[in-house]
């Protein structure tokens, strides 16, 4: 019990001090390896951003008691840097500097738990690392998904749209296209960015093309069942990754639910204000970047403390997928690792 308390106390302290810690870590790291970072195009702000990510993964690992969350992230980080010709020594040095800064901020009993995470990450670094496999493999429409992906990268956006339209005209649904093409392509773009095979601009083009086509063609899909339950969907804090929650909105509407889609980057107080004025049966919160988990937890607590009628709360997104027990720690009512699980979960919750 004491170990859990020390871990959770360290996680909370880490969350509250993240700005100060990230800056201190980055100054130490960047000043030492400025020449090496500049040689591959990394600025001080780039390294600061990665320091935030390091701390967010530490926070999640401490809160959930799972060291693999941090070590798996470090391996992801290592691959990303290696593909950009950053010397591997910088990854080891970055770990050392981060641990050194943290040791000045945390009590010895808290630092013991943090040290375990760093030791596990260093051990994982010694293992053989292979590139992650393609997310397009296994898709029912692997040929069409690959074609759609490359047409967008080549700037042939009309042809990419025609690829989707051809499938729809054969009688398939936009929901199945979402499952077999849009979601795998979205994940594949992230994988190829990590491997330094596409740029951030390429990623954004893929995202916005898919968003436009999803809006355009999902409106015409027939819904056979109407469910008189209203679901609010949002990503809170500075969470700009909203495609997951947009995909969920499409799936829920296709299954007959009424939805209120607020998108990403919504302040907690604004979500609460909306819930106080409107009758909502359930809230779906998405979190991709672990640094925003604290905001998610704050929203869950505010919903439970401030609303007379408390809607059911489900969570999802990569930050929760990495730590499947986290939703219980945060006192949500449910969790989905796949957006297609949400309709049945919500039916069971709202009609129990």
Secondary structure, DSSP 4 states (H G I P E B T S, - for coil): -HHHHHHHHHHHHHHHTHHHHHHHHHHHHHHHSHHHHHHTT--HHHHHHHHHHHHHHHHHHHHHT-THHHHHHHHHHHHHHHTTT--THHHHHHHHHHHHHHHTTS-HHHHHHHHHHHHHHHHHHTS---PPPPSSTT-TTHHHHHHHHHHHHTT-HHHHHHHHHHHHHTT--HHHHIIIIIHHHHHHHHHHHHTTSS-HHHHHHHHHHHHHHHHHHHTT---S-----EEEEEEETT----HHHHHHHHHHHHTT-EEEEEEEEE-HHHHHHHHHHS--SEEEEE--SGGGHHHHHHHHHHHHHH-SS--EEEEESHHHHT-TTHHHHTT-SEE-SSGGGHHHHHHHHHT-
